[in-house]
């Protein structure tokens, strides 16, 4: 299950010290891309003075969020595909950033960089890179592994992006889509995700995705808080 609640990750992660591996996480819903990115990083591993390690490579944004939140699987950097089915790259980046002020997020795409540049920046990434730019991706990872920060022009540091997103959460950032409102209106009536799915003729996983998006937009940490806040909003208390 995708992480939806609990305390947010501490504002900072420890610096990569000594011989401790610089850990990389990768999320892309295309299996061949995952294999290719692994090869890009591992092929010239001798270049990486700080012993870069690929901790995991997954095909689900939800899975990546869980692994970034979990201390035992949390990487120093995560590469996020911006064009994924299910949880989008922007949602995945934003959710990870809302729990970490130190983790480096590099957005990647095989499409036009202009298409996702603003979305990646607003979601808290430090750069957007072309998947075909193997040399650039390796250099970016290498620079960070040896302590050299790379921030694309007009993008923000992890801490700056974290603070911006945290401020947005506190201001009830984001407006629910009509489908999200419909889902939440049923949730505040006490219906489970399964019951909502049956009512709307959708899959349970789709309903859960709508709920996760709502959690982020309402600036809360779990489904219960989302239901409580949406109840207040829909009753005109805000």
N, C-alpha and C positions, 0 to 999 in steps of 0.2 A: 504493500500500500504506500502511496506517495505521502511523504511527511506533511502533515497539516497543522501541527500544533507544537506546544512546548516553548521553552525559552529560546530566544534567538541565540545563535552562535556568538561567542565572545567577539568583541570588536576587532581583535587582531589575532593572527596566527603567528606562531613562532617563526623567526627567520630561519632560512636554510643554513644550518651551521655545520662546520666541519665536513665529514664525509656522509652526512645524512642525505639520502637520495632526494632529489627534487621530483616530487610525484605529479604525474600527469593523468587526468581523467579525460575521456573522449566520449561524446554522445553524438550519434548520427544514425538515423533510421535506415541507412543503406549499408548493408553488410560489406559490400566490396569497398566502400569508402573507408570503413573502419579498418579493414585489412590494409588498404593503401596507406592510411595515416600511420598505422603501426610501423609499416615498412619504412616510411619516410623518416620517422624518428629513430628507429633502431638501426637503420642502414649505416649511419655515420656516428654511432654512439661514442666512438673515441673522441669526437669533437667536444663532448660535454664533460667539462672538467669536474662538475659537481655530481656526476653519476645520476643522470636523468633516468627515471623509472616510470614506465606506464603502469599505473596502479589498476586501471580498469578501462574497458571500452564497452559501452552499452548502446542499445538502439531505442531507448525510451527516455524522454525528458523526465518523466516521473521517477524512473530508476536513478537517473543522474542526480536529481535533487536529493533523493534519499541518501545516496552515497556521499554527497557533499555535506549533508547535515550530520551524518554519522561520523564521529571523531575517528573511528578505526579505519574508515575508508576515505576520509577527506583528503583531497589532493591539494597541492600548492597552486596548480593551474588546471583549468578545465577548458577544453575546446568544444564549442557548441555549434552544431549545424543550425542555421537559421531557418531552414525549410524542412520541417518535419511534420508528419501526420500526428494527430493526437495533440499532445502538449507542444506548442510551437517553440521555436528557438527563443523568441523574445520572452515568452512566458517563463521558459526554463531559466534563462539568464536572470531575469528579474527576480524570480523566486530564490535562486541561489544567492544573488546579491543582497536580498532583504535579510539574509541570515549571516552574511559574512562581509566584513569590512576589509579583509586582507586578501582573500583568494583572488587570483588573477583569472579573468574570464576573457577568452579570445573567441569571438564569433567567427564562424567560417561559412562560406557558401560557394556553390558552383555556378550561381546566377550572377547577374550584374551587381557589383558592389553598391551602386547607387540605390538599388531596390531595397536594401536592408540597412544602409548606413545609419539612418536616423533611428530605426527601431533598435539596432544594436547599441547605439549610444544611450538612448533613453532607458534601455533595459539594464544598464550598468556594466557593459563590456568595456575593455580597455582598447580594443582594436577590432576591426573587421578585416578578414583576410580571404583571399581567393584560395580555394582548395588546391588549385593547380599550381600555386606558388610554393612548391616544396621547399625551395631554398629559403624563402622568406619565413615560412613557418618554423623551419629548423633554427634559423637565426634568432627568431623571437623567443623560442624556448631556451636556446643557449644563453641569450642575454639575461633572461630572468634567472636561469639556474646559477649564473655567476654573479647575481646581484645587480645587474644593470637593467633598470626599469625601462620598458618601452610603452609609451602612451601615444596612440594615434592623435593627430591634430584634431582639436575640438572635442576629444573624448576626455574622460575624467579618471583620476586614480581610483583604486578600489574604495578607499576611505571616502573620497568626495562623492562617488556614486552611491555608496551605502547611505550617507547622510541625506542625500537628495531623495532617495527612495523612501527612507524612514520618514522624512518630512511629509512626503506625499501620502504615506500610509496614515499618518496622524491627521491629515486633512481630508480623509475619505476620498482619496484619489481614484478616479475612474468611474465611469457610468456603466451600469449593467446593460447588457444587450436585452432585447425583448425575450429571448429564450431563457437567458439567465434569470430574468425577473419571474418568468413563468415557473421555472424550476424552484426558485426560492419561495414563491407564493405557496407552492405545494408543501415545501419543507416546513414552513412555519405552521402548517396545519398538522404537523406531526408525522408526515409520511416519510418512510425510509427511501433510500435511493432506488431500491428495487421496485417499490410501489410507485414512485414517481416515473420510473422508466416504463412501467406497464401502463400507467395513465396516459403518458405522452407518446407511447409507441416507439420509444427509443431504447437503445441498449443501456444497461446499467453503467457500463464504463463511460459512455457519453455523458450521462447524468453526473457522474463523479468528476468528469473533466469540467463541466459547467460549474460545479460547486467549487472546485479548486480555483478556477478563474475568478469566481465571486469572492473567495477568501482574500485573494490578492487585491482586487479592486476595492473592497471594503476596508482594507487595512487591518484585518484581524488575523488570528493565528490558527483557527480551526473551524470546523463546520458549526459547532454549537454557538460560537461567538458570532459567526456569520448569520445564523438564524436569529439570534437575539438582536443584532444590529439592524438586519433587514426588517424585523418586526417593528422596531422603533421608527425606522425611516418610512415604512409603508403606512404607519399610523400617524405620521406627521409630527412626531416628537422632536425631530431635528429641525 
